[in-house]
Amino acid sequence: MTYGDVAAAIGSLAARAVGGVMSRYGADVAWWRVVRSTGHPPVGHEQTALEQYRREATPVAATADGGYRVRLGEARYRP
């Protein structure tokens, strides 16, 4: 899910607030499953997230800058 998806699932429009909560309290949950609207992983956690994505067989795509993004069309969870 994206930060906006999580916000919408709880009846809010506050995607940034979701990011704030995840940055403070996300260590105890599957934080790597919440990505930016572009599919890019949380900033500063790209390598750790990629390890999780590989473990879970999450579909990712390489980006022109040498990074990667989650292929949301295939991976997005919709409650």
Distance bins in CASP14 RR format, pairs under 12 A and 6 or more apart:
PFRMAT RR
TARGET T0000
AUTHOR 0000-0000-0000
RMODE 2
METHOD distances of the structure
MODEL  1
1 7 0 0 0 0 1 0 0 0 0 0 0
1 8 0 0 0 0 1 0 0 0 0 0 0
1 9 1 0 0 1 0 0 0 0 0 0 0
1 10 0 0 0 0 0 1 0 0 0 0 0
1 15 0 0 0 0 0 1 0 0 0 0 0
1 18 0 0 0 0 1 0 0 0 0 0 0
1 19 0 0 0 0 0 1 0 0 0 0 0
1 22 0 0 0 0 0 1 0 0 0 0 0
1 29 0 0 0 0 0 1 0 0 0 0 0
1 30 0 0 0 0 0 1 0 0 0 0 0
1 31 0 0 0 0 0 1 0 0 0 0 0
1 32 0 0 0 0 0 1 0 0 0 0 0
1 33 1 0 0 1 0 0 0 0 0 0 0
1 34 1 0 1 0 0 0 0 0 0 0 0
1 35 1 0 0 1 0 0 0 0 0 0 0
1 36 0 0 0 0 0 1 0 0 0 0 0
1 37 0 0 0 0 0 1 0 0 0 0 0
1 39 0 0 0 0 0 1 0 0 0 0 0
1 70 0 0 0 0 0 1 0 0 0 0 0
1 72 0 0 0 0 1 0 0 0 0 0 0
1 73 0 0 0 0 0 1 0 0 0 0 0
1 75 0 0 0 0 1 0 0 0 0 0 0
1 76 1 0 0 1 0 0 0 0 0 0 0
1 77 1 0 1 0 0 0 0 0 0 0 0
1 78 0 0 0 0 1 0 0 0 0 0 0
1 79 0 0 0 0 1 0 0 0 0 0 0
2 8 0 0 0 0 1 0 0 0 0 0 0
2 9 0 0 0 0 0 1 0 0 0 0 0
2 15 1 0 0 1 0 0 0 0 0 0 0
2 16 0 0 0 0 0 1 0 0 0 0 0
2 18 0 0 0 0 1 0 0 0 0 0 0
2 19 0 0 0 0 0 1 0 0 0 0 0
2 22 0 0 0 0 0 1 0 0 0 0 0
2 33 0 0 0 0 0 1 0 0 0 0 0
2 34 1 0 0 1 0 0 0 0 0 0 0
2 35 1 0 1 0 0 0 0 0 0 0 0
2 36 1 0 0 1 0 0 0 0 0 0 0
2 37 1 0 1 0 0 0 0 0 0 0 0
2 38 0 0 0 0 1 0 0 0 0 0 0
2 39 1 0 0 1 0 0 0 0 0 0 0
2 40 0 0 0 0 0 1 0 0 0 0 0
2 41 0 0 0 0 0 1 0 0 0 0 0
2 42 0 0 0 0 0 1 0 0 0 0 0
2 69 0 0 0 0 0 1 0 0 0 0 0
2 70 0 0 0 0 1 0 0 0 0 0 0
2 72 1 0 0 1 0 0 0 0 0 0 0
2 73 0 0 0 0 0 1 0 0 0 0 0
2 75 0 0 0 0 0 1 0 0 0 0 0
2 76 1 0 0 1 0 0 0 0 0 0 0
2 77 0 0 0 0 0 1 0 0 0 0 0
2 78 0 0 0 0 0 1 0 0 0 0 0
3 9 0 0 0 0 0 1 0 0 0 0 0
3 10 0 0 0 0 0 1 0 0 0 0 0
3 12 0 0 0 0 0 1 0 0 0 0 0
3 13 0 0 0 0 0 1 0 0 0 0 0
3 14 0 0 0 0 1 0 0 0 0 0 0
3 15 1 0 1 0 0 0 0 0 0 0 0
3 16 1 0 0 1 0 0 0 0 0 0 0
3 17 0 0 0 0 1 0 0 0 0 0 0
3 18 1 0 1 0 0 0 0 0 0 0 0
3 19 1 0 1 0 0 0 0 0 0 0 0
3 20 0 0 0 0 1 0 0 0 0 0 0
3 21 0 0 0 0 1 0 0 0 0 0 0
3 22 1 0 0 1 0 0 0 0 0 0 0
3 23 0 0 0 0 0 1 0 0 0 0 0
3 31 0 0 0 0 0 1 0 0 0 0 0
3 33 0 0 0 0 0 1 0 0 0 0 0
3 34 1 0 0 1 0 0 0 0 0 0 0
3 35 1 0 0 1 0 0 0 0 0 0 0
3 36 1 0 0 1 0 0 0 0 0 0 0
3 37 1 0 0 1 0 0 0 0 0 0 0
3 38 0 0 0 0 0 1 0 0 0 0 0
3 39 0 0 0 0 0 1 0 0 0 0 0
3 40 0 0 0 0 0 1 0 0 0 0 0
3 41 0 0 0 0 0 1 0 0 0 0 0
3 42 0 0 0 0 1 0 0 0 0 0 0
4 10 0 0 0 0 1 0 0 0 0 0 0
4 11 0 0 0 0 0 1 0 0 0 0 0
4 12 0 0 0 0 1 0 0 0 0 0 0
4 13 0 0 0 0 1 0 0 0 0 0 0
4 14 0 0 0 0 1 0 0 0 0 0 0
4 15 1 1 0 0 0 0 0 0 0 0 0
4 16 0 0 0 0 1 0 0 0 0 0 0
4 17 0 0 0 0 1 0 0 0 0 0 0
4 18 1 0 0 1 0 0 0 0 0 0 0
4 19 0 0 0 0 1 0 0 0 0 0 0
4 22 0 0 0 0 0 1 0 0 0 0 0
4 34 0 0 0 0 1 0 0 0 0 0 0
4 35 0 0 0 0 0 1 0 0 0 0 0
4 36 0 0 0 0 1 0 0 0 0 0 0
4 37 1 0 0 1 0 0 0 0 0 0 0
4 39 0 0 0 0 0 1 0 0 0 0 0
4 72 0 0 0 0 0 1 0 0 0 0 0
4 76 0 0 0 0 0 1 0 0 0 0 0
5 11 0 0 0 0 0 1 0 0 0 0 0
5 12 0 0 0 0 0 1 0 0 0 0 0
5 13 0 0 0 0 0 1 0 0 0 0 0
5 15 0 0 0 0 1 0 0 0 0 0 0
5 18 0 0 0 0 1 0 0 0 0 0 0
5 33 0 0 0 0 0 1 0 0 0 0 0
5 34 0 0 0 0 1 0 0 0 0 0 0
5 35 0 0 0 0 1 0 0 0 0 0 0
5 36 0 0 0 0 0 1 0 0 0 0 0
5 37 0 0 0 0 1 0 0 0 0 0 0
5 39 0 0 0 0 0 1 0 0 0 0 0
5 70 0 0 0 0 0 1 0 0 0 0 0
5 72 0 0 0 0 1 0 0 0 0 0 0
5 73 0 0 0 0 0 1 0 0 0 0 0
5 75 0 0 0 0 0 1 0 0 0 0 0
5 76 1 0 0 1 0 0 0 0 0 0 0
5 77 1 0 0 1 0 0 0 0 0 0 0
5 78 1 0 0 1 0 0 0 0 0 0 0
5 79 0 0 0 0 1 0 0 0 0 0 0
6 12 0 0 0 0 1 0 0 0 0 0 0
6 13 0 0 0 0 0 1 0 0 0 0 0
6 14 0 0 0 0 1 0 0 0 0 0 0
6 15 1 0 0 1 0 0 0 0 0 0 0
6 16 0 0 0 0 0 1 0 0 0 0 0
6 17 0 0 0 0 1 0 0 0 0 0 0
6 18 1 0 1 0 0 0 0 0 0 0 0
6 19 0 0 0 0 1 0 0 0 0 0 0
6 20 0 0 0 0 0 1 0 0 0 0 0
6 21 0 0 0 0 1 0 0 0 0 0 0
6 22 0 0 0 0 1 0 0 0 0 0 0
6 26 0 0 0 0 0 1 0 0 0 0 0
6 29 0 0 0 0 0 1 0 0 0 0 0
6 30 0 0 0 0 0 1 0 0 0 0 0
6 31 0 0 0 0 0 1 0 0 0 0 0
6 33 0 0 0 0 1 0 0 0 0 0 0
6 34 1 0 1 0 0 0 0 0 0 0 0
6 35 0 0 0 0 0 1 0 0 0 0 0
6 36 0 0 0 0 0 1 0 0 0 0 0
6 37 0 0 0 0 0 1 0 0 0 0 0
6 76 0 0 0 0 0 1 0 0 0 0 0
6 77 0 0 0 0 1 0 0 0 0 0 0
6 78 0 0 0 0 0 1 0 0 0 0 0
6 79 0 0 0 0 1 0 0 0 0 0 0
7 13 1 0 0 1 0 0 0 0 0 0 0
7 14 1 0 1 0 0 0 0 0 0 0 0
7 15 1 0 1 0 0 0 0 0 0 0 0
7 16 0 0 0 0 1 0 0 0 0 0 0
7 17 1 0 0 1 0 0 0 0 0 0 0
7 18 1 0 1 0 0 0 0 0 0 0 0
7 19 0 0 0 0 1 0 0 0 0 0 0
7 20 0 0 0 0 0 1 0 0 0 0 0
7 21 0 0 0 0 0 1 0 0 0 0 0
7 22 0 0 0 0 0 1 0 0 0 0 0
7 34 0 0 0 0 0 1 0 0 0 0 0
7 37 0 0 0 0 0 1 0 0 0 0 0
8 14 0 0 0 0 1 0 0 0 0 0 0
8 15 0 0 0 0 1 0 0 0 0 0 0
8 18 0 0 0 0 1 0 0 0 0 0 0
8 37 0 0 0 0 0 1 0 0 0 0 0
8 76 0 0 0 0 0 1 0 0 0 0 0
8 78 0 0 0 0 1 0 0 0 0 0 0
8 79 0 0 0 0 1 0 0 0 0 0 0
9 15 0 0 0 0 0 1 0 0 0 0 0
9 18 0 0 0 0 1 0 0 0 0 0 0
9 34 0 0 0 0 0 1 0 0 0 0 0
9 76 0 0 0 0 0 1 0 0 0 0 0
9 77 0 0 0 0 1 0 0 0 0 0 0
9 78 0 0 0 0 1 0 0 0 0 0 0
9 79 1 0 1 0 0 0 0 0 0 0 0
10 17 0 0 0 0 1 0 0 0 0 0 0
10 18 0 0 0 0 1 0 0 0 0 0 0
10 21 0 0 0 0 0 1 0 0 0 0 0
10 79 0 0 0 0 1 0 0 0 0 0 0
11 17 0 0 0 0 0 1 0 0 0 0 0
11 18 0 0 0 0 0 1 0 0 0 0 0
11 79 0 0 0 0 0 1 0 0 0 0 0
12 18 1 0 0 1 0 0 0 0 0 0 0
12 19 0 0 0 0 0 1 0 0 0 0 0
12 21 0 0 0 0 0 1 0 0 0 0 0
14 20 0 0 0 0 1 0 0 0 0 0 0
14 21 0 0 0 0 1 0 0 0 0 0 0
15 21 0 0 0 0 0 1 0 0 0 0 0
15 22 0 0 0 0 0 1 0 0 0 0 0
15 34 0 0 0 0 0 1 0 0 0 0 0
15 35 0 0 0 0 0 1 0 0 0 0 0
15 36 0 0 0 0 1 0 0 0 0 0 0
15 37 1 0 0 1 0 0 0 0 0 0 0
16 22 0 0 0 0 0 1 0 0 0 0 0
16 23 0 0 0 0 0 1 0 0 0 0 0
16 36 0 0 0 0 0 1 0 0 0 0 0
16 37 0 0 0 0 0 1 0 0 0 0 0
17 23 0 0 0 0 0 1 0 0 0 0 0
17 24 0 0 0 0 0 1 0 0 0 0 0
18 24 0 0 0 0 0 1 0 0 0 0 0
18 25 0 0 0 0 0 1 0 0 0 0 0
18 26 0 0 0 0 0 1 0 0 0 0 0
18 29 0 0 0 0 0 1 0 0 0 0 0
18 31 0 0 0 0 0 1 0 0 0 0 0
18 34 1 0 0 1 0 0 0 0 0 0 0
18 35 0 0 0 0 0 1 0 0 0 0 0
18 36 0 0 0 0 0 1 0 0 0 0 0
18 37 0 0 0 0 0 1 0 0 0 0 0
18 42 0 0 0 0 0 1 0 0 0 0 0
19 25 0 0 0 0 0 1 0 0 0 0 0
19 26 0 0 0 0 1 0 0 0 0 0 0
19 31 0 0 0 0 1 0 0 0 0 0 0
19 34 1 0 0 1 0 0 0 0 0 0 0
19 35 0 0 0 0 0 1 0 0 0 0 0
19 36 0 0 0 0 1 0 0 0 0 0 0
19 37 0 0 0 0 0 1 0 0 0 0 0
19 42 0 0 0 0 1 0 0 0 0 0 0
19 43 0 0 0 0 0 1 0 0 0 0 0
20 26 0 0 0 0 1 0 0 0 0 0 0
20 31 0 0 0 0 0 1 0 0 0 0 0
20 34 0 0 0 0 0 1 0 0 0 0 0
20 42 0 0 0 0 0 1 0 0 0 0 0
21 27 0 0 0 0 0 1 0 0 0 0 0
21 28 0 0 0 0 0 1 0 0 0 0 0
21 29 0 0 0 0 0 1 0 0 0 0 0
21 31 0 0 0 0 0 1 0 0 0 0 0
21 34 0 0 0 0 1 0 0 0 0 0 0
22 28 0 0 0 0 0 1 0 0 0 0 0
22 29 0 0 0 0 1 0 0 0 0 0 0
22 30 0 0 0 0 0 1 0 0 0 0 0
22 31 1 0 1 0 0 0 0 0 0 0 0
22 32 0 0 0 0 0 1 0 0 0 0 0
22 33 0 0 0 0 0 1 0 0 0 0 0
22 34 1 0 1 0 0 0 0 0 0 0 0
22 35 0 0 0 0 0 1 0 0 0 0 0
22 36 0 0 0 0 0 1 0 0 0 0 0
22 41 0 0 0 0 0 1 0 0 0 0 0
22 42 1 0 0 1 0 0 0 0 0 0 0
22 43 0 0 0 0 0 1 0 0 0 0 0
22 45 0 0 0 0 0 1 0 0 0 0 0
23 31 0 0 0 0 1 0 0 0 0 0 0
23 34 0 0 0 0 0 1 0 0 0 0 0
23 42 0 0 0 0 1 0 0 0 0 0 0
23 43 0 0 0 0 1 0 0 0 0 0 0
23 44 0 0 0 0 0 1 0 0 0 0 0
23 45 0 0 0 0 0 1 0 0 0 0 0
24 31 0 0 0 0 0 1 0 0 0 0 0
25 31 0 0 0 0 1 0 0 0 0 0 0
26 32 0 0 0 0 0 1 0 0 0 0 0
26 33 0 0 0 0 0 1 0 0 0 0 0
26 34 0 0 0 0 1 0 0 0 0 0 0
26 42 0 0 0 0 1 0 0 0 0 0 0
26 45 0 0 0 0 0 1 0 0 0 0 0
27 42 0 0 0 0 0 1 0 0 0 0 0
27 45 0 0 0 0 0 1 0 0 0 0 0
27 48 0 0 0 0 0 1 0 0 0 0 0
30 42 0 0 0 0 0 1 0 0 0 0 0
30 48 0 0 0 0 0 1 0 0 0 0 0
30 49 0 0 0 0 0 1 0 0 0 0 0
30 52 1 0 0 1 0 0 0 0 0 0 0
30 53 0 0 0 0 0 1 0 0 0 0 0
30 55 0 0 0 0 0 1 0 0 0 0 0
30 56 0 0 0 0 1 0 0 0 0 0 0
30 58 0 0 0 0 0 1 0 0 0 0 0
30 77 0 0 0 0 0 1 0 0 0 0 0
31 41 0 0 0 0 1 0 0 0 0 0 0
31 42 1 0 0 1 0 0 0 0 0 0 0
31 44 0 0 0 0 0 1 0 0 0 0 0
31 45 1 0 0 1 0 0 0 0 0 0 0
31 48 0 0 0 0 1 0 0 0 0 0 0
31 49 0 0 0 0 1 0 0 0 0 0 0
31 52 0 0 0 0 1 0 0 0 0 0 0
32 39 0 0 0 0 0 1 0 0 0 0 0
32 40 0 0 0 0 0 1 0 0 0 0 0
32 41 1 0 0 1 0 0 0 0 0 0 0
32 42 1 0 0 1 0 0 0 0 0 0 0
32 44 0 0 0 0 0 1 0 0 0 0 0
32 45 1 0 0 1 0 0 0 0 0 0 0
32 46 0 0 0 0 1 0 0 0 0 0 0
32 47 0 0 0 0 0 1 0 0 0 0 0
32 48 1 0 0 1 0 0 0 0 0 0 0
32 49 1 0 1 0 0 0 0 0 0 0 0
32 50 0 0 0 0 1 0 0 0 0 0 0
32 51 0 0 0 0 1 0 0 0 0 0 0
32 52 1 0 1 0 0 0 0 0 0 0 0
32 53 1 0 0 1 0 0 0 0 0 0 0
32 54 0 0 0 0 0 1 0 0 0 0 0
32 55 0 0 0 0 1 0 0 0 0 0 0
32 56 0 0 0 0 1 0 0 0 0 0 0
32 58 0 0 0 0 1 0 0 0 0 0 0
32 60 0 0 0 0 0 1 0 0 0 0 0
32 70 0 0 0 0 1 0 0 0 0 0 0
32 75 0 0 0 0 0 1 0 0 0 0 0
33 39 0 0 0 0 0 1 0 0 0 0 0
33 41 0 0 0 0 1 0 0 0 0 0 0
33 42 0 0 0 0 0 1 0 0 0 0 0
33 45 0 0 0 0 0 1 0 0 0 0 0
33 49 0 0 0 0 1 0 0 0 0 0 0
33 52 0 0 0 0 1 0 0 0 0 0 0
33 53 0 0 0 0 1 0 0 0 0 0 0
33 55 0 0 0 0 0 1 0 0 0 0 0
33 56 0 0 0 0 1 0 0 0 0 0 0
33 58 0 0 0 0 1 0 0 0 0 0 0
33 70 0 0 0 0 1 0 0 0 0 0 0
33 72 0 0 0 0 0 1 0 0 0 0 0
33 75 0 0 0 0 1 0 0 0 0 0 0
33 76 0 0 0 0 0 1 0 0 0 0 0
33 77 1 0 0 1 0 0 0 0 0 0 0
34 40 0 0 0 0 0 1 0 0 0 0 0
34 41 0 0 0 0 1 0 0 0 0 0 0
34 42 1 0 0 1 0 0 0 0 0 0 0
34 45 0 0 0 0 0 1 0 0 0 0 0
34 49 0 0 0 0 1 0 0 0 0 0 0
34 52 0 0 0 0 0 1 0 0 0 0 0
34 70 0 0 0 0 0 1 0 0 0 0 0
34 72 0 0 0 0 0 1 0 0 0 0 0
34 75 0 0 0 0 0 1 0 0 0 0 0
34 76 0 0 0 0 0 1 0 0 0 0 0
34 77 0 0 0 0 0 1 0 0 0 0 0
35 41 1 0 1 0 0 0 0 0 0 0 0
35 42 1 0 0 1 0 0 0 0 0 0 0
35 43 0 0 0 0 0 1 0 0 0 0 0
35 45 0 0 0 0 0 1 0 0 0 0 0
35 46 0 0 0 0 0 1 0 0 0 0 0
35 49 0 0 0 0 1 0 0 0 0 0 0
35 50 0 0 0 0 0 1 0 0 0 0 0
35 52 0 0 0 0 0 1 0 0 0 0 0
35 53 0 0 0 0 1 0 0 0 0 0 0
35 58 0 0 0 0 1 0 0 0 0 0 0
35 60 0 0 0 0 0 1 0 0 0 0 0
35 68 0 0 0 0 0 1 0 0 0 0 0
35 69 1 0 0 1 0 0 0 0 0 0 0
35 70 1 0 1 0 0 0 0 0 0 0 0
35 71 0 0 0 0 0 1 0 0 0 0 0
35 72 1 0 0 1 0 0 0 0 0 0 0
35 73 0 0 0 0 0 1 0 0 0 0 0
35 75 0 0 0 0 1 0 0 0 0 0 0
35 76 0 0 0 0 1 0 0 0 0 0 0
35 77 0 0 0 0 0 1 0 0 0 0 0
36 42 1 0 0 1 0 0 0 0 0 0 0
36 43 0 0 0 0 1 0 0 0 0 0 0
36 45 0 0 0 0 0 1 0 0 0 0 0
36 46 0 0 0 0 0 1 0 0 0 0 0
36 49 0 0 0 0 0 1 0 0 0 0 0
36 69 0 0 0 0 1 0 0 0 0 0 0
36 70 0 0 0 0 1 0 0 0 0 0 0
36 72 0 0 0 0 1 0 0 0 0 0 0
37 69 0 0 0 0 0 1 0 0 0 0 0
37 70 0 0 0 0 0 1 0 0 0 0 0
37 72 0 0 0 0 1 0 0 0 0 0 0
37 76 0 0 0 0 0 1 0 0 0 0 0
38 61 0 0 0 0 0 1 0 0 0 0 0
38 63 0 0 0 0 1 0 0 0 0 0 0
38 65 0 0 0 0 0 1 0 0 0 0 0
38 67 0 0 0 0 0 1 0 0 0 0 0
38 68 0 0 0 0 0 1 0 0 0 0 0
38 69 1 0 0 1 0 0 0 0 0 0 0
38 70 0 0 0 0 1 0 0 0 0 0 0
38 71 0 0 0 0 0 1 0 0 0 0 0
38 72 0 0 0 0 1 0 0 0 0 0 0
39 46 0 0 0 0 0 1 0 0 0 0 0
39 49 0 0 0 0 0 1 0 0 0 0 0
39 53 0 0 0 0 0 1 0 0 0 0 0
39 58 0 0 0 0 0 1 0 0 0 0 0
39 59 0 0 0 0 0 1 0 0 0 0 0
39 60 0 0 0 0 1 0 0 0 0 0 0
39 61 0 0 0 0 1 0 0 0 0 0 0
39 63 0 0 0 0 1 0 0 0 0 0 0
39 67 0 0 0 0 0 1 0 0 0 0 0
39 68 0 0 0 0 1 0 0 0 0 0 0
39 69 1 0 1 0 0 0 0 0 0 0 0
39 70 1 0 1 0 0 0 0 0 0 0 0
39 71 1 0 0 1 0 0 0 0 0 0 0
39 72 1 0 1 0 0 0 0 0 0 0 0
39 73 0 0 0 0 1 0 0 0 0 0 0
39 74 0 0 0 0 0 1 0 0 0 0 0
39 75 0 0 0 0 1 0 0 0 0 0 0
39 76 0 0 0 0 1 0 0 0 0 0 0
40 46 0 0 0 0 1 0 0 0 0 0 0
40 49 0 0 0 0 1 0 0 0 0 0 0
40 50 0 0 0 0 0 1 0 0 0 0 0
40 53 0 0 0 0 0 1 0 0 0 0 0
40 60 0 0 0 0 0 1 0 0 0 0 0
40 61 0 0 0 0 0 1 0 0 0 0 0
40 63 1 0 0 1 0 0 0 0 0 0 0
40 65 0 0 0 0 0 1 0 0 0 0 0
40 66 0 0 0 0 0 1 0 0 0 0 0
40 67 0 0 0 0 1 0 0 0 0 0 0
40 68 1 0 0 1 0 0 0 0 0 0 0
40 69 1 0 1 0 0 0 0 0 0 0 0
40 70 1 0 0 1 0 0 0 0 0 0 0
40 71 0 0 0 0 0 1 0 0 0 0 0
40 72 0 0 0 0 0 1 0 0 0 0 0
41 47 0 0 0 0 1 0 0 0 0 0 0
41 48 0 0 0 0 1 0 0 0 0 0 0
41 49 1 1 0 0 0 0 0 0 0 0 0
41 50 1 0 0 1 0 0 0 0 0 0 0
41 51 0 0 0 0 0 1 0 0 0 0 0
41 52 0 0 0 0 1 0 0 0 0 0 0
41 53 1 0 0 1 0 0 0 0 0 0 0
41 58 0 0 0 0 0 1 0 0 0 0 0
41 60 0 0 0 0 1 0 0 0 0 0 0
41 63 0 0 0 0 0 1 0 0 0 0 0
41 67 0 0 0 0 1 0 0 0 0 0 0
41 68 1 0 0 1 0 0 0 0 0 0 0
41 69 1 0 0 1 0 0 0 0 0 0 0
41 70 1 0 0 1 0 0 0 0 0 0 0
41 72 0 0 0 0 0 1 0 0 0 0 0
41 75 0 0 0 0 0 1 0 0 0 0 0
42 48 0 0 0 0 1 0 0 0 0 0 0
42 49 1 0 0 1 0 0 0 0 0 0 0
42 50 0 0 0 0 0 1 0 0 0 0 0
42 52 0 0 0 0 0 1 0 0 0 0 0
42 70 0 0 0 0 0 1 0 0 0 0 0
43 49 0 0 0 0 0 1 0 0 0 0 0
44 50 0 0 0 0 0 1 0 0 0 0 0
45 51 0 0 0 0 0 1 0 0 0 0 0
45 52 0 0 0 0 1 0 0 0 0 0 0
45 53 0 0 0 0 0 1 0 0 0 0 0
46 52 0 0 0 0 0 1 0 0 0 0 0
46 53 0 0 0 0 0 1 0 0 0 0 0
46 60 0 0 0 0 0 1 0 0 0 0 0
46 63 0 0 0 0 0 1 0 0 0 0 0
46 65 0 0 0 0 0 1 0 0 0 0 0
46 66 0 0 0 0 0 1 0 0 0 0 0
46 67 1 0 0 1 0 0 0 0 0 0 0
46 68 1 0 0 1 0 0 0 0 0 0 0
46 69 0 0 0 0 0 1 0 0 0 0 0
46 70 0 0 0 0 0 1 0 0 0 0 0
47 53 0 0 0 0 0 1 0 0 0 0 0
47 54 0 0 0 0 0 1 0 0 0 0 0
47 67 0 0 0 0 0 1 0 0 0 0 0
47 68 0 0 0 0 0 1 0 0 0 0 0
48 54 0 0 0 0 0 1 0 0 0 0 0
48 55 0 0 0 0 0 1 0 0 0 0 0
49 55 0 0 0 0 0 1 0 0 0 0 0
49 56 0 0 0 0 0 1 0 0 0 0 0
49 58 0 0 0 0 1 0 0 0 0 0 0
49 60 0 0 0 0 1 0 0 0 0 0 0
49 67 0 0 0 0 0 1 0 0 0 0 0
49 68 0 0 0 0 1 0 0 0 0 0 0
49 69 0 0 0 0 0 1 0 0 0 0 0
49 70 0 0 0 0 1 0 0 0 0 0 0
50 56 0 0 0 0 0 1 0 0 0 0 0
50 58 0 0 0 0 1 0 0 0 0 0 0
50 60 1 0 0 1 0 0 0 0 0 0 0
50 62 0 0 0 0 0 1 0 0 0 0 0
50 66 0 0 0 0 0 1 0 0 0 0 0
50 67 0 0 0 0 1 0 0 0 0 0 0
50 68 1 0 0 1 0 0 0 0 0 0 0
50 69 0 0 0 0 0 1 0 0 0 0 0
50 70 0 0 0 0 1 0 0 0 0 0 0
51 58 0 0 0 0 0 1 0 0 0 0 0
51 60 0 0 0 0 0 1 0 0 0 0 0
51 68 0 0 0 0 0 1 0 0 0 0 0
52 58 1 0 0 1 0 0 0 0 0 0 0
52 60 0 0 0 0 0 1 0 0 0 0 0
52 70 0 0 0 0 0 1 0 0 0 0 0
53 59 0 0 0 0 1 0 0 0 0 0 0
53 60 1 0 1 0 0 0 0 0 0 0 0
53 61 0 0 0 0 0 1 0 0 0 0 0
53 68 0 0 0 0 1 0 0 0 0 0 0
53 69 0 0 0 0 0 1 0 0 0 0 0
53 70 1 0 0 1 0 0 0 0 0 0 0
53 71 0 0 0 0 0 1 0 0 0 0 0
53 74 0 0 0 0 0 1 0 0 0 0 0
53 75 0 0 0 0 1 0 0 0 0 0 0
54 60 0 0 0 0 1 0 0 0 0 0 0
54 68 0 0 0 0 0 1 0 0 0 0 0
54 70 0 0 0 0 0 1 0 0 0 0 0
56 70 0 0 0 0 0 1 0 0 0 0 0
56 75 0 0 0 0 1 0 0 0 0 0 0
56 77 0 0 0 0 0 1 0 0 0 0 0
57 70 0 0 0 0 0 1 0 0 0 0 0
57 71 0 0 0 0 0 1 0 0 0 0 0
57 74 0 0 0 0 0 1 0 0 0 0 0
57 75 0 0 0 0 1 0 0 0 0 0 0
58 68 0 0 0 0 0 1 0 0 0 0 0
58 69 0 0 0 0 0 1 0 0 0 0 0
58 70 1 0 1 0 0 0 0 0 0 0 0
58 71 0 0 0 0 1 0 0 0 0 0 0
58 72 0 0 0 0 0 1 0 0 0 0 0
58 73 0 0 0 0 0 1 0 0 0 0 0
58 74 0 0 0 0 1 0 0 0 0 0 0
58 75 1 0 1 0 0 0 0 0 0 0 0
58 76 0 0 0 0 0 1 0 0 0 0 0
58 77 0 0 0 0 0 1 0 0 0 0 0
59 68 0 0 0 0 0 1 0 0 0 0 0
59 69 0 0 0 0 0 1 0 0 0 0 0
59 70 1 0 0 1 0 0 0 0 0 0 0
59 71 1 0 1 0 0 0 0 0 0 0 0
59 72 0 0 0 0 1 0 0 0 0 0 0
59 73 0 0 0 0 1 0 0 0 0 0 0
59 74 1 0 1 0 0 0 0 0 0 0 0
59 75 1 0 1 0 0 0 0 0 0 0 0
59 76 0 0 0 0 0 1 0 0 0 0 0
60 66 0 0 0 0 0 1 0 0 0 0 0
60 67 0 0 0 0 1 0 0 0 0 0 0
60 68 1 0 1 0 0 0 0 0 0 0 0
60 69 1 0 0 1 0 0 0 0 0 0 0
60 70 1 0 1 0 0 0 0 0 0 0 0
60 71 1 0 0 1 0 0 0 0 0 0 0
60 72 0 0 0 0 0 1 0 0 0 0 0
60 73 0 0 0 0 0 1 0 0 0 0 0
60 74 0 0 0 0 1 0 0 0 0 0 0
60 75 0 0 0 0 1 0 0 0 0 0 0
61 67 0 0 0 0 1 0 0 0 0 0 0
61 68 1 0 0 1 0 0 0 0 0 0 0
61 69 1 0 1 0 0 0 0 0 0 0 0
61 70 0 0 0 0 1 0 0 0 0 0 0
61 71 1 0 1 0 0 0 0 0 0 0 0
61 72 0 0 0 0 0 1 0 0 0 0 0
61 73 0 0 0 0 0 1 0 0 0 0 0
61 74 0 0 0 0 1 0 0 0 0 0 0
61 75 0 0 0 0 0 1 0 0 0 0 0
62 68 1 0 1 0 0 0 0 0 0 0 0
62 69 0 0 0 0 1 0 0 0 0 0 0
62 70 0 0 0 0 0 1 0 0 0 0 0
62 71 0 0 0 0 0 1 0 0 0 0 0
63 69 1 0 1 0 0 0 0 0 0 0 0
63 70 0 0 0 0 0 1 0 0 0 0 0
63 71 0 0 0 0 0 1 0 0 0 0 0
69 75 0 0 0 0 0 1 0 0 0 0 0
70 76 0 0 0 0 1 0 0 0 0 0 0
70 77 0 0 0 0 0 1 0 0 0 0 0
72 78 0 0 0 0 0 1 0 0 0 0 0
END
